[in-house]
Structure formats: structure tokens, C-alpha cells
Amino acid sequence: MTIEPNTNNPFVAYAGAPGIIAELCWVARQTNRCARTGLSREFWLRKAALFDRIAVKGTAMYVPELAAETVGTAIQVARRLVKYDAENSGLSLKGAELVTGEDCREYVRHQYYEWLHAQH
């Protein structure tokens, strides 16, 4: 029996991820490169994970009122990944029960964990 890791936990999901600054630079470069050809799933996944990581740090460092903007941005970008997957991979939003912003952030964490571990 295989025990699945708790990818809802951001510390598990992002273990081994590149640093936030490195990811920010990657996202910026890809934004410029892909403006003409369209943005890939990898772009939306890494961007959503980046903003989720920033929100997690913000929530840990500040009172909720100060972290609310970063959390809101993380939710917005997470929803963009979910939309991309629904349009391009047949993801069923109803079947996946991706209703709340937190559901979408958890989806990002799980997808990022899977993607990161497939890279190695």
C-alpha cells in the first residue's frame, strides 16, 4: 500500500521547488517569450504555484488583513490554471469539486507536486 503525500500542505507540495526569486524571473521571461505564441500549462502552473507560495509566506508573516491581497492574487491565478486545464485537458470542474478559492489553491499544490516530481 502506497501512502500518498499530503499535497494540500504547501510545505510538502513545494519541497524541492526553485526559490521564489528564481521562479519569478522564469515567469517574467516566459511572459515575454510566450506573448506571441500563447502561454503553456507549465507557465500557468508555475505562476499559480509562485503566487500561492507568496501568499503562504505572507499569511505566515502578517495579520490576515495585510495578507489578503496576496491570497486574493493567488486565488485569481489558481483559477486561471483551473480554467486552462478545463479548456485544454478535459478537467471537469464539477467532478473535481473546485468550487472555492482554497480548492483551486489546493489543486495548484497537487498539480505542482506531480509536475515537479515528474521532472526528476
Stockholm file with secondary structure:
# STOCKHOLM 1.0

chainA/1-120         MTIEPNTNNPFVAYAGAPGIIAELCWVARQTNRCARTGLSREFWLRKAALFDRIAVKGTAMYVPELAAETVGTAIQVARRLVKYDAENSGLSLKGAELVTGEDCREYVRHQYYEWLHAQH
#=GR chainA/1-120 SS CCCCCCTTSHHHHTTTCCCHHHHHHHHHHHHHHHTTTCCCHHHHHHHHHHHHHHHHHHHHHSCHHHHHHHHHHHHHHHHHHHHHHHHHSCCCHHHHTCCSHHHHHHHHHHHHHHHHHHHC
#=GC SS_cons         CCCCCCTTSHHHHTTTCCCHHHHHHHHHHHHHHHTTTCCCHHHHHHHHHHHHHHHHHHHHHSCHHHHHHHHHHHHHHHHHHHHHHHHHSCCCHHHHTCCSHHHHHHHHHHHHHHHHHHHC
//
